[in-house]
């Protein structure tokens, strides 16, 4: 017992010493701050720097600035501790870090962002004032230093978080944005201010996504205002992604009606797709809204000769309506109705005009007329969205291919089988079943699951065509532009 108490005593002494050392270092650093500035900027005024006096002025300055910063609660919390009130100035004023920050903020238009949002002019002017030291008394310097610390912190937090996560939350903007996202949090933002190397941190914020950098490069060319705006909006969409595209993946660009297969980070094949119908007037075919959602997942299996379990929304609006007009519709369409017990129902014995969709379920059996075609490709998601073949091949000749109930119809399903299985023997076997006359349904496992992205880009870059300008089929761009009003460069607004 005595040994244990002695160990705890030693640990307590060690922790106390460590805490004292850290506090002393910070205090010493702040006491040396004025002398360091005096030497660096060749000004005697800084020699009279008093930490306590500065802290007091800082508190008053924060009250004045709080209305123009974007994270007032976060900054109040960070700077409630007096020792934090020289966090950025103490670490990065003399090593070029704040100059680098000022440069990045002033150049934020390369990301489709407005430098004014990040206090870029104020920070640049404050830095200039601190360096040229037009002050006769140290009391004149305190509010300038305090304002530089506050605005630099707010600018850094916002700039870094926007490049990492995007300026806005797409889930609050679009009802059918189902992909995973991450949003900024206080702890991570506070750590940004406490890091050791601000210059490297700022450099590493540049998104590495190949499409992102290609769109940035395109902005250097002579573009119209509309084209620049389109790039700005799509840079924001790319920032919503949690991680970069992997080495092998599938990308469906919804408004482009196109699917691309990528292997070793290079485009291997592209094909047409049909996506969900929209109520957006220029592209609406029947006024119904079945827009394909933005989401991602991993294709880990496929079903040969699939059974279509018809969603209740389709059953109620379409199947039962057709049964009222034609009681033989199910037989003619290779479909079966089931009651609540799971027993098959004789469709011609039911009064469909008064029937409730809640009392029945519907399936379409495998076959050449199955709406899912001969194969469907599954990736887990709670919205029953998948890629599939289709018997309606003629739709791939249409310019406007927003025609489905939300799932993605692929033009070349056999090519997709090859890509997913990556095994010639297995692939040939599966393809022979797909093209054969046997309607037997079975599941095939994808041994090396492949990531799939259902995305929405109205400006896109690929390996073959460079920048592609895509029609805004679902009308998403105006909503995004309105949400980004405070973030977009003034040349656009």
C-alpha positions in Angstrom: 0.0 0.0 0.0 2.8 2.3 0.9 4.5 1.6 -2.4 1.4 2.5 -4.3 1.0 5.8 -2.4 4.6 6.6 -3.2 4.0 6.0 -6.9 1.0 8.3 -6.9 3.0 10.9 -5.1 5.8 10.8 -7.7 3.2 10.9 -10.5 1.5 14.0 -8.9 4.8 15.8 -8.5 5.7 15.0 -12.1 2.4 16.3 -13.4 2.6 19.4 -11.3 6.1 20.1 -12.6 5.0 19.6 -16.2 2.1 21.9 -15.8 4.3 24.5 -14.1 6.8 24.2 -17.0 4.2 24.6 -19.7 2.6 27.7 -18.0 6.0 29.2 -17.3 7.1 28.6 -20.9 4.0 30.4 -22.2 4.4 33.2 -19.7 8.1 33.6 -20.6 7.2 33.5 -24.3 4.7 36.3 -23.9 7.1 38.4 -21.8 9.7 38.0 -24.5 7.2 38.9 -27.2 7.7 42.7 -27.0 11.5 42.5 -27.1 11.3 40.1 -30.1 9.0 42.5 -32.0 11.2 45.5 -31.1 14.3 43.7 -32.5 12.5 42.4 -35.6 10.8 45.6 -36.6 13.4 48.0 -35.2 11.0 49.9 -33.0 11.6 50.9 -29.4 7.8 51.2 -28.7 7.5 47.4 -28.5 10.0 47.2 -25.7 7.3 48.5 -23.3 5.0 45.7 -24.2 3.1 44.6 -21.0 1.3 41.3 -21.1 -1.4 42.2 -18.5 -2.1 45.5 -20.2 -2.4 43.8 -23.6 -4.8 41.1 -22.2 -7.1 43.8 -20.9 -7.2 45.7 -24.2 -7.7 42.4 -26.0 -10.8 41.6 -24.0 -12.3 45.0 -24.9 -11.3 44.6 -28.6 -12.9 41.1 -28.8 -16.2 42.7 -27.7 -16.0 45.2 -30.5 -15.0 42.6 -33.2 -17.4 39.9 -32.1 -20.2 41.0 -34.5 -18.1 40.7 -37.6 -16.5 37.4 -36.9 -18.1 34.2 -38.1 -17.6 32.0 -35.0 -18.2 34.4 -32.1 -19.0 31.6 -29.6 -15.8 29.7 -30.5 -13.6 32.7 -30.3 -15.1 33.8 -27.0 -14.4 30.3 -25.6 -10.8 30.1 -27.0 -9.9 33.6 -25.8 -11.6 33.4 -22.4 -8.2 32.1 -21.2 -5.8 35.0 -21.1 -2.9 32.9 -22.0 -4.4 32.2 -25.4 -4.6 35.8 -26.5 -1.2 35.7 -28.2 -1.7 32.2 -29.8 -1.2 33.2 -33.4 0.9 36.3 -32.9 3.2 34.6 -30.5 3.9 31.7 -32.8 3.5 33.0 -36.4 4.0 36.8 -36.5 7.8 36.6 -36.8 8.2 33.3 -38.7 6.2 34.3 -41.7 3.1 32.2 -40.8 0.7 35.1 -40.6 2.1 36.5 -43.9 1.4 33.1 -45.5 -2.1 33.2 -44.0 -2.7 36.7 -45.4 -1.6 35.5 -48.8 -3.8 32.5 -48.8 -6.8 34.4 -47.7 -6.2 37.2 -50.3 -5.9 34.5 -53.0 -8.9 32.5 -51.9 -10.7 33.2 -55.2 -8.7 30.3 -56.7 -11.1 28.1 -54.6 -14.2 30.1 -55.8 -14.3 32.0 -52.5 -14.5 35.7 -51.7 -11.4 37.0 -49.9 -13.5 39.6 -48.1 -15.3 36.8 -46.2 -12.0 36.0 -44.5 -11.1 39.6 -43.5 -8.2 39.5 -46.0 -7.8 43.2 -46.5 -8.1 43.9 -42.8 -5.5 41.3 -41.9 -3.1 42.6 -44.6 -3.4 46.2 -43.4 -3.0 45.2 -39.8 0.2 43.2 -40.6 1.5 46.2 -42.5 0.8 48.5 -39.5 2.5 46.2 -37.1 5.6 45.9 -39.2 5.9 49.6 -40.1 5.2 50.6 -36.5 3.8 54.1 -37.0 3.1 54.1 -33.3 4.7 56.3 -30.7 3.3 54.6 -27.6 2.8 50.9 -26.8 -0.8 51.7 -25.8 -1.6 52.5 -29.5 -0.2 49.1 -30.5 -2.3 46.9 -28.2 -5.6 47.2 -30.1 -3.9 46.6 -33.4 -2.3 43.5 -32.2 -5.5 42.3 -30.6 -7.5 42.9 -33.7 -4.8 41.1 -35.8 -5.0 38.1 -33.5 -8.8 37.9 -33.5 -9.4 38.4 -37.3 -6.5 36.0 -38.1 -8.0 33.3 -35.9 -11.4 33.8 -37.5 -10.0 33.9 -41.0 -7.9 30.8 -40.5 -10.7 28.8 -38.9 -13.1 29.6 -41.7 -10.7 29.2 -44.5 -9.5 25.8 -43.3 -12.9 24.5 -42.5 -14.4 25.5 -45.8 -11.6 23.9 -47.8 -11.9 20.7 -45.7 -15.7 20.4 -45.5 -17.3 23.0 -47.7 -18.9 26.3 -46.9 -22.5 25.0 -46.4 -24.2 21.8 -45.3 -25.7 20.2 -48.5 -28.1 18.1 -46.4 -29.9 21.4 -45.3 -30.0 22.5 -48.9 -31.1 19.4 -50.9 -33.8 17.0 -49.8 -32.1 14.1 -51.7 -28.5 14.6 -50.7 -27.9 11.3 -48.9 -24.1 11.0 -49.0 -22.1 11.1 -45.8 -20.6 14.4 -44.9 -18.4 15.9 -42.1 -18.8 19.3 -40.6 -16.4 21.5 -38.6 -16.2 21.2 -34.8 -14.8 23.4 -32.1 -12.0 21.1 -30.8 -10.5 20.6 -34.3 -10.8 24.4 -35.0 -9.0 25.3 -31.8 -6.2 22.9 -32.6 -5.7 24.8 -35.9 -4.6 27.8 -33.9 -2.2 25.7 -31.7 -0.3 23.9 -34.3 3.5 24.2 -34.8 3.8 24.9 -38.6 1.2 27.2 -40.0 2.9 27.6 -43.4 2.8 23.8 -44.0 -0.7 23.5 -42.7 -2.0 26.1 -45.1 -0.2 24.5 -48.0 -1.6 21.1 -47.2 -5.2 22.5 -47.2 -5.2 22.5 -51.0 -7.6 19.7 -52.1 -5.8 17.0 -54.0 -8.8 15.7 -55.9 -7.9 15.6 -59.6 -11.2 17.1 -60.8 -10.8 19.9 -58.3 -7.4 20.9 -59.5 -8.5 20.6 -63.1 -11.4 23.0 -62.5 -9.0 25.4 -60.8 -6.6 25.3 -63.8 -9.6 26.0 -66.1 -10.3 29.2 -64.2 -7.0 30.6 -65.4 -8.3 30.6 -68.9 -10.5 33.2 -70.5 -13.9 32.1 -69.2 -17.3 33.8 -69.2 -18.9 34.9 -66.0 -21.4 32.0 -66.2 -18.6 29.5 -66.7 -16.6 30.8 -63.7 -19.7 30.7 -61.6 -20.3 27.1 -62.6 -16.8 26.2 -61.6 -17.1 27.9 -58.3 -20.3 26.0 -57.5 -18.8 22.6 -58.4 -15.6 23.3 -56.4 -17.9 23.6 -53.4 -19.6 20.3 -54.3 -16.2 18.6 -54.4 -15.3 20.0 -51.0 -18.3 18.1 -49.5 -16.6 14.8 -50.2 -15.1 13.2 -47.1 -12.2 11.6 -48.9 -10.6 11.6 -52.3 -11.6 9.1 -54.9 -9.8 5.7 -54.5 -7.7 4.0 -57.1 -10.6 2.0 -58.5 -14.2 3.3 -58.5 -17.4 4.0 -60.4 -18.7 7.6 -60.8 -22.2 8.4 -62.1 -22.5 12.1 -62.9 -26.3 12.4 -62.6 -26.9 15.6 -64.7 -24.5 14.4 -67.4 -26.4 11.0 -67.8 -23.0 9.3 -67.8 -21.2 6.6 -65.8 -17.4 6.4 -65.8 -15.2 3.5 -64.7 -11.8 4.4 -63.2 -8.9 2.0 -62.6 -5.5 3.1 -61.3 -6.9 6.6 -61.1 -7.5 6.6 -64.9 -10.8 6.5 -66.8 -11.1 3.0 -68.2 -14.6 3.3 -69.8 -17.6 5.6 -70.0 -21.2 4.8 -70.8 -24.6 6.4 -70.9 -27.1 6.0 -68.1 -30.7 6.9 -67.4 -31.4 8.6 -64.0 -34.4 9.6 -62.0 -37.1 11.7 -63.5 -37.5 15.3 -62.4 -40.3 17.8 -61.9 -37.8 20.6 -63.0 -39.8 22.1 -66.0 -37.2 22.1 -68.7 -36.4 18.4 -68.2 -39.7 17.1 -66.8 -41.4 14.4 -68.9 -44.5 13.7 -66.9 -44.3 16.1 -63.9 -43.2 13.4 -61.5 -40.2 13.8 -59.2 -38.0 10.7 -58.8 -34.7 12.4 -58.7 -31.7 10.1 -58.2 -30.2 11.0 -54.9 -26.5 12.0 -54.3 -25.0 9.2 -52.3 -22.1 6.7 -52.3 -21.6 3.1 -51.4 -19.7 -0.1 -52.2 -20.9 -2.6 -54.8 -20.3 -6.0 -53.3 -22.7 -8.2 -55.2 -24.9 -8.4 -58.3 -28.1 -10.4 -59.0 -28.4 -12.2 -62.3 -32.0 -12.3 -63.6 -33.3 -10.1 -60.8 -36.7 -10.1 -59.2 -38.1 -6.6 -58.9 -39.7 -6.0 -55.6 -41.9 -3.1 -56.6 -41.8 -0.2 -54.1 -45.2 0.8 -52.6 -44.9 4.3 -54.1 -44.8 2.8 -57.6 -47.4 0.1 -56.8 -49.9 2.7 -55.6 -49.4 5.3 -58.2 -48.8 3.2 -61.3 -49.5 -0.6 -60.9 -52.8 -0.4 -59.2 -54.0 2.4 -61.5 -53.2 0.2 -64.5 -55.0 -2.7 -62.9 -58.2 -0.7 -62.6 -58.0 -0.1 -66.4 -56.8 -3.6 -67.2 -57.2 -6.5 -64.7 -54.9 -8.6 -66.9 -52.0 -6.1 -66.5 -50.0 -8.3 -64.1 -50.2 -11.4 -66.3 -49.1 -9.4 -69.3 -46.2 -7.8 -67.4 -44.8 -10.9 -65.7 -45.9 -9.6 -62.3 -47.5 -11.2 -59.2 -49.5 -9.6 -56.4 -49.4 -10.9 -52.8 -51.6 -10.3 -49.9 -50.4 -9.6 -46.3 -49.9 -13.2 -45.6 -47.6 -13.6 -48.5 -50.0 -15.7 -50.6 -50.3 -15.0 -54.3 -53.5 -13.3 -55.4 -55.6 -13.7 -58.4 -55.5 -10.1 -59.7 -58.7 -10.4 -61.6 -60.7 -11.3 -58.5 -59.8 -8.0 -56.7 -61.7 -4.7 -57.0 -58.6 -2.6 -57.5 -60.5 0.7 -57.6 -61.2 0.3 -53.8 -58.2 -1.7 -52.8 -55.5 -0.3 -50.5 -51.8 -0.5 -51.5 -51.1 -1.3 -47.8 -52.8 -4.6 -48.2 -50.8 -5.9 -51.2 -47.2 -6.3 -52.4 -46.1 -6.7 -56.0 -43.1 -8.5 -57.7 -42.0 -8.8 -61.3 -40.4 -12.2 -62.0 -37.1 -12.6 -63.9 -37.2 -12.4 -67.7 -36.4 -10.3 -70.7 -39.3 -7.9 -69.8 -38.2 -7.4 -66.2 -37.8 -3.6 -65.6 -34.4 -4.3 -64.1 -33.2 -6.1 -67.1 -30.9 -9.2 -66.7 -28.7 -7.9 -63.9 -28.7 -5.4 -61.1 -25.7 -4.2 -59.1 -26.1 -3.7 -55.4 -24.5 -1.3 -52.9 -25.9 -1.0 -49.5 -28.0 2.1 -48.8 -31.3 2.6 -47.0 -33.0 4.1 -50.0 -33.2 1.0 -52.3 -31.1 2.7 -55.0 -28.9 0.6 -57.3 -27.5 0.2 -60.8 -29.2 -2.1 -63.2 -29.8 -3.3 -66.8 -33.0 -2.3 -68.6 -35.1 -3.8 -71.4 -35.8 -0.2 -72.6 -32.6 0.2 -74.6 -34.1 2.8 -76.8 -34.0 5.4 -74.0 -30.2 5.6 -74.3 -30.7 7.3 -77.6 -32.6 10.2 -75.9 -30.8 13.4 -75.0 -32.8 13.8 -71.8 -32.4 10.6 -69.9 -34.0 11.7 -66.6 -36.7 9.0 -66.9 -36.3 6.4 -64.2 -37.9 6.0 -60.7 -34.6 7.0 -59.1 -32.3 4.0 -59.8 -29.6 4.2 -62.5 -30.0 2.3 -65.7 -26.7 1.4 -67.4 -26.1 1.2 -71.1 -23.4 -1.5 -71.0 -24.1 -3.9 -68.1 -21.8 -6.6 -69.4 -18.8 -4.1 -69.4 -19.7 -3.3 -65.8 -19.7 -7.0 -65.0 -16.1 -7.3 -66.4 -15.0 -4.3 -64.4 -16.4 -5.5 -61.1 -15.4 -9.1 -61.3 -11.9 -8.5 -62.8 -11.7 -12.3 -63.5 -12.1 -13.4 -67.1 -13.3 -16.9 -66.3 -15.9 -15.8 -63.7 -16.9 -12.9 -65.9 -17.6 -15.0 -68.9 -19.7 -17.4 -66.9 -21.8 -14.6 -65.5 -22.2 -12.9 -68.8 -23.4 -16.2 -70.4 -26.1 -16.5 -67.8 -27.2 -12.9 -68.4 -27.4 -13.3 -72.2 -28.8 -16.9 -72.0 -32.5 -18.0 -72.1 -32.5 -19.4 -68.5 -34.4 -17.0 -66.2 -33.1 -18.5 -63.0 -32.1 -15.8 -60.5 -28.9 -16.0 -58.5 -26.5 -13.8 -56.5 -22.9 -13.2 -57.5 -20.4 -11.9 -54.9 -17.9 -9.2 -56.0 -14.7 -10.5 -54.4 -13.1 -7.1 -54.4 -16.0 -4.6 -53.7 -15.8 -1.4 -55.7 -16.8 2.1 -54.5 -19.5 3.8 -56.4 -20.5 7.5 -56.3 -23.7 9.0 -57.5 -22.7 12.6 -57.8 -24.0 15.9 -59.2 -21.6 18.1 -61.1 -22.5 20.6 -63.7 -18.9 21.3 -64.6 -16.7 18.2 -64.7 -13.1 17.3 -65.8 -12.1 13.9 -67.2 -9.1 12.4 -68.8 -10.4 12.4 -72.4 -12.6 15.4 -72.9 -11.1 17.9 -70.4 -13.8 20.2 -68.9 -17.3 19.2 -69.6 -20.2 21.7 -69.1 -23.3 19.9 -68.1 -27.0 21.1 -68.1 -28.4 21.6 -64.6 -31.1 18.9 -65.1 -32.5 19.0 -61.6 -32.2 22.8 -61.1 -29.7 22.5 -58.2 -27.3 25.3 -59.2 -29.6 28.3 -58.4 -30.2 26.9 -54.9 -26.5 26.5 -54.3 -25.6 29.9 -55.7 -28.1 31.5 -53.3 -26.8 29.6 -50.3 -23.2 30.7 -51.3 -24.1 34.3 -51.7 -21.7 35.5 -48.9 -18.9 33.2 -50.0 -18.7 33.7 -53.8 -16.3 36.3 -55.3 -17.8 39.7 -55.9 -17.1 39.4 -59.6 -19.9 36.7 -59.7 -22.3 38.4 -57.3 
